[in-house]
Amino acid sequence: MSQPQERNWWNRNWKWFVPVSCLVLLVGICAGIAYLGFGLVKSFETYKDAVAKAKTNSAVMEALGSPIKEGLLVAGNINVSGPSGQADLAIPISGPKGKATIHAVAKKSAGKWTFSTLEVAINASGERINILFTGTGASQNSNEKVIQELISKIYIGMIYPSGNVYLKSFNSSQKDQINWSRSVLIHPLPIEGKHKPPIENNFNKAVFIQKAENEYIPGLEGFDEDHNEPCGWEYEKLKSETDRYIPDFFRTVFDYCAYEEGVSQYKIDIKGLGPSHIVAFEDSLRPETQTLSIKGKKRPMSEEEKERVQELKKRDLTDCYTVPHFIDSAKQLLSIKFLNSEYEIRISSYRNAGCGGHLAHIYVLDLIKNKKVLDTYEVSHYYGPI
């Protein structure tokens, strides 16, 4: 009787070897695709900027130690179509003291990426460090870009009892290119005289509704009902006696119609908070809870500003209808610091009728870092001829 032929290794093991090999091959292909995908994500400017800001942020370095290294598994997505695109990334990083995740949300418009959210979440403590406006220190151009991004997210305006909020941007030199924040935090702004803000000294959230250009806003809100056209500086039919004594940010002189440009409307869920002058900023900035009211103090001036004002005052005013005022008459209103940031803002204001009697209220924003003014911005509202 013949002995059965001994089967070779393949005959004995092919039933498990084939599926296991296919699985290994599939895993390898997936890993390769994932590796290429992660590599592609890391090549984008958005990823590089987010990581660079995290690695050079003093608060992040204090929490994680140095050096800070990037992790491999990046979550989220980047979608780009020519000059436009969107990115929403979660980037793991680590240092000698612990681990964290960078949360970056950005939008690409006209070929330029702009962050709306850039935070580092520390794993151990749960703390979220805002690094949106922290420069990498790589160059003067990068620092200027950081400053412009910050200023573009700060606004000033008015809240009405209806819950409507109307804002002007301090980046008002480019009205047509303002990238309005989708949601903002509003805070009462001290105003002239004995008026007290009728809303509490805290931060309330408002959401973007629409642009509100070519409108007389006090008329829209029922704060000037004595004209066939809702225009003018009269307060005889206001909604309440209290409102009568609150100067309107957007008011004009009696017989002058000023339809606003560069203004957008926001909405707050709580009604009855206004009317009040307000300062507002994108909620990603995370201001400190306590603000410093510095109402009435003269705004400190730089030597350059002093020299410029002196030159302006040397002009011949013989033919002037009114005496012009300059930035040396500005009074401080409010100072706000931002959490986990080196920056703070100071807001001041003054009125100027110029030489020809055309009255404007000018608001001055100083951007401050380590007690040094980095830059100054102005936004004005024109009341009309007086």
Secondary structure, 3 states (H helix, E strand, C coil): CCCCCCCCHHHHHHHHHHHHHHHHHHHHHHHHHHHHHHHHHHCCHHHHHHHHHHHHCHHHHHHHCCCCEECCCCEEEEEEECCEEEEEEEEEEEECCEEEEEEEEEEEECCEEEEEEEEEEECCCCCEEECCCCCCCCCHHHHHHHHHHHHCCEEEEEECCCCEEEEEECCHHHHHHCCCCCEEEEEECCCCCCCCCCCCCCCEEEEEEEECCCCCHHHHCCCCCCCCCCCCCCCCCCCCCCHHHCCCCCCCCCCCCCCCCCEEEEECCCCCCCCEEEEEEEHHHCECCCCEECCCCECCCCHHHHHHHHHHHCCCCCCCCCCCCCHHHCEEEEEEEECCCCEEEEEEEEEECCCCCEEEEEEEEEEEECCEEEEEEEEEEEEEEC
